[in-house]
Amino acid sequence: MTQFSFTKSEVITNLINFSQGELHNYTSNRNFDYGPPHYNVSKISPYLRRRFITENEVLRIVLKDHKINNIEKFIEEIFWRTYWKGWLESHPWIYDEYKAYDKDQNIPKKTGIKCFEHWKEELLDTGYLHNHSRMWFASIWIFTLGYSWQSGANFFKNNLLDYCPASNTLGWRWVAGSQTIGKPYIAKADNIKFFTNERFYPRNQLKENYILNDKNITKRKPKNFNRYDENILKKHENLGVILNNNDLSLHQLLKEKEIVYDCCLFSNKHKNILINNFQKKLFEDIRNKEQDILSVNNFQDIYKWLKDKRIKNLILPYESVGNKIFYKNEFLNQIKDFDINFTFYLREWDANAFPHATKGFFNFRKNINALLNQANIKSSI
Ligand SMILES: Cc1cc2nc3c(=O)[nH]c(=O)nc-3n(C[C@H](O)[C@H](O)[C@H](O)COP(=O)(O)OP(=O)(O)OC[C@H]3O[C@@H](n4cnc5c(N)ncnc54)[C@H](O)[C@@H]3O)c2cc1C
């Protein structure tokens, strides 16, 4: 069973153990799915996605044990998340096109393909799947079983602990051959046999020769990315910060700068019980550390908190494409009525990287060293 921890200190301990135990083998071992508990990968994604821990923190931790050159692959993977987020910022219509399929909730049933059924169960039971299995699963969903990639993306959306609009939508598009146009990812039985350590071998069960004939692809120019106000993390009168699933550690930036703030945590419910329980426990850990943080789950309670604390300046986590929570007229008009200055704060990490994410990953990758320098991240050995 893949177990996920619920406190920041456990997450850090697990990451240190992974770094000191498995990370040196990551490049050669990461593509193997040995089954739960997936000791050969970090399983850090449900925390990174919510910035319960940040990319910056993760890399600083592992670079205490490794030189940059020795863990390039892992660093690159960390940047894949950033890249997908940035790419979707400059191509927001791609997410709107996917959203049009919200109602396509079809799920293949009783397929007779043992590995596929296993991964379906594993996802439902644990909220997690290994990256290679996500690729095989998506490929079988689309090409062998003939379901739309959008229905598959919806299935992941409803069940992944780490669900992220950018990584998920673009991951499914990539498998379907719509992201790297004309190059679908076709799952092969021999490849599954090898990389599952012979746990599965769906011989003669998969459609392995698939010709993609997608003539409907039109290319639109990426949108320019505008940097946001960098001066927001300064002392402001009656400063408030709202944490939510887009960033559960934003208040730490203020704390590091010894800026006084009031904080509330938007702890909205998730309809999936497993995900809801997971989130609830992360929220609890945050509140156990800072008892002054008020937990709220609707806009009315936030308005009350804003009034009670006489907030004049408000910081909210930046809402990238697919992650809108407060960027809604209902909320924005109300805080304008309260005469509150507000900013959706984009972390330096994203602000530095997103402008490079308009083309392919190989283009983006050339900037990784410069991005590490900008973040002042280096190996300490
Ligand atoms: C069809 C499909 C759907 C996906 N949906 C999601 C999703 O909704 N949310 C999500 O977080 N990831 C998604 N991924 C990416 C990837 O599978 C997961 O991030 C990874 O499996 C998380 O496990 P880990 O933390 O153990 O990874 P590790 O191998 O330990 O990697 C470390 C970190 O690097 C990042 N990373 C690694 N691989 C990728 C990748 N391919 N794309 C983006 N970031 C990556 C993640 O932040 C990950 O936590 C999807 C991939 C595919 C093929």
The ligand as an SDF file (V2000), in Angstrom:
LIG
                    3D

 53 58  0  0  0  0  0  0  0  0999 V2000
   -1.2890   10.9730  -18.2730 C   0  0  0  0  0  0  0  0  0  0  0  0
   -0.5090   11.6330  -17.1640 C   0  0  0  0  0  0  0  0  0  0  0  0
   -1.1820   12.3910  -16.2190 C   0  0  0  0  0  0  0  0  0  0  0  0
   -0.4780   13.0140  -15.1820 C   0  0  0  0  0  0  0  0  0  0  0  0
   -1.1720   13.7600  -14.2630 N   0  0  0  0  0  0  0  0  0  0  0  0
   -0.5010   14.4060  -13.2740 C   0  0  0  0  0  0  0  0  0  0  0  0
   -1.1920   15.2100  -12.3290 C   0  0  0  0  0  0  0  0  0  0  0  0
   -2.4070   15.4070  -12.3840 O   0  0  0  0  0  0  0  0  0  0  0  0
   -0.4700   15.7760  -11.3310 N   0  0  0  0  0  0  0  0  0  0  0  0
    0.8870   15.6260  -11.2290 C   0  0  0  0  0  0  0  0  0  0  0  0
    1.4790   16.1560  -10.2980 O   0  0  0  0  0  0  0  0  0  0  0  0
    1.5610   14.8960  -12.1500 N   0  0  0  0  0  0  0  0  0  0  0  0
    0.9230   14.2810  -13.1530 C   0  0  0  0  0  0  0  0  0  0  0  0
    1.6210   13.5240  -14.0650 N   0  0  0  0  0  0  0  0  0  0  0  0
    3.1040   13.5510  -14.0190 C   0  0  0  0  0  0  0  0  0  0  0  0
    3.8000   12.4470  -13.2100 C   0  0  0  0  0  0  0  0  0  0  0  0
    3.2630   11.2020  -13.5310 O   0  0  0  0  0  0  0  0  0  0  0  0
    3.7120   12.6800  -11.6940 C   0  0  0  0  0  0  0  0  0  0  0  0
    4.0870   13.9940  -11.3600 O   0  0  0  0  0  0  0  0  0  0  0  0
    4.6770   11.7140  -10.9580 C   0  0  0  0  0  0  0  0  0  0  0  0
    4.3450   10.3950  -11.2840 O   0  0  0  0  0  0  0  0  0  0  0  0
    4.5770   11.9680   -9.4770 C   0  0  0  0  0  0  0  0  0  0  0  0
    5.2320   10.9510   -8.7720 O   0  0  0  0  0  0  0  0  0  0  0  0
    6.5420   11.2200   -7.9360 P   0  0  0  0  0  0  0  0  0  0  0  0
    6.3880   12.4420   -7.1060 O   0  0  0  0  0  0  0  0  0  0  0  0
    6.8690    9.9510   -7.2290 O   0  0  0  0  0  0  0  0  0  0  0  0
    7.6010   11.4890   -9.1030 O   0  0  0  0  0  0  0  0  0  0  0  0
    9.2120   11.5630   -9.1580 P   0  0  0  0  0  0  0  0  0  0  0  0
    9.6260   10.6590  -10.2410 O   0  0  0  0  0  0  0  0  0  0  0  0
    9.7820   11.2980   -7.8150 O   0  0  0  0  0  0  0  0  0  0  0  0
    9.4550   13.0200   -9.6230 O   0  0  0  0  0  0  0  0  0  0  0  0
    9.6490   14.1270   -8.7500 C   0  0  0  0  0  0  0  0  0  0  0  0
    8.7210   15.2500   -9.1270 C   0  0  0  0  0  0  0  0  0  0  0  0
    8.9720   15.7050  -10.4570 O   0  0  0  0  0  0  0  0  0  0  0  0
    7.7340   16.1080  -11.0790 C   0  0  0  0  0  0  0  0  0  0  0  0
    7.4710   15.2360  -12.2090 N   0  0  0  0  0  0  0  0  0  0  0  0
    7.9550   13.9990  -12.4560 C   0  0  0  0  0  0  0  0  0  0  0  0
    7.5000   13.5290  -13.6410 N   0  0  0  0  0  0  0  0  0  0  0  0
    6.7030   14.5030  -14.1450 C   0  0  0  0  0  0  0  0  0  0  0  0
    5.9270   14.6250  -15.3370 C   0  0  0  0  0  0  0  0  0  0  0  0
    5.8950   13.6640  -16.2520 N   0  0  0  0  0  0  0  0  0  0  0  0
    5.1960   15.7390  -15.5040 N   0  0  0  0  0  0  0  0  0  0  0  0
    5.2100   16.7390  -14.5850 C   0  0  0  0  0  0  0  0  0  0  0  0
    5.9390   16.6880  -13.4500 N   0  0  0  0  0  0  0  0  0  0  0  0
    6.6670   15.5780  -13.2350 C   0  0  0  0  0  0  0  0  0  0  0  0
    6.6520   15.9450  -10.0280 C   0  0  0  0  0  0  0  0  0  0  0  0
    6.4740   17.1440   -9.3440 O   0  0  0  0  0  0  0  0  0  0  0  0
    7.2350   14.8750   -9.1370 C   0  0  0  0  0  0  0  0  0  0  0  0
    6.7010   14.9220   -7.8400 O   0  0  0  0  0  0  0  0  0  0  0  0
    0.9360   12.8880  -15.1070 C   0  0  0  0  0  0  0  0  0  0  0  0
    1.6060   12.1070  -16.0670 C   0  0  0  0  0  0  0  0  0  0  0  0
    0.8860   11.4810  -17.0800 C   0  0  0  0  0  0  0  0  0  0  0  0
    1.6330   10.6530  -18.0910 C   0  0  0  0  0  0  0  0  0  0  0  0
  1  2  1  0
  2  3  1  0
  2 52  2  0
  3  4  2  0
  4  5  1  0
  4 50  1  0
  5  6  2  0
  6  7  1  0
  6 13  1  0
  7  8  2  0
  7  9  1  0
  9 10  1  0
 10 11  2  0
 10 12  1  0
 12 13  2  0
 13 14  1  0
 14 15  1  0
 14 50  1  0
 15 16  1  0
 16 17  1  0
 16 18  1  0
 18 19  1  0
 18 20  1  0
 20 21  1  0
 20 22  1  0
 22 23  1  0
 23 24  1  0
 24 25  2  0
 24 26  1  0
 24 27  1  0
 27 28  1  0
 28 29  2  0
 28 30  1  0
 28 31  1  0
 31 32  1  0
 32 33  1  0
 33 34  1  0
 33 48  1  0
 34 35  1  0
 35 36  1  0
 35 46  1  0
 36 37  1  0
 36 45  1  0
 37 38  2  0
 38 39  1  0
 39 40  1  0
 39 45  2  0
 40 41  1  0
 40 42  2  0
 42 43  1  0
 43 44  2  0
 44 45  1  0
 46 47  1  0
 46 48  1  0
 48 49  1  0
 50 51  2  0
 51 52  1  0
 52 53  1  0
M  END
$$$$
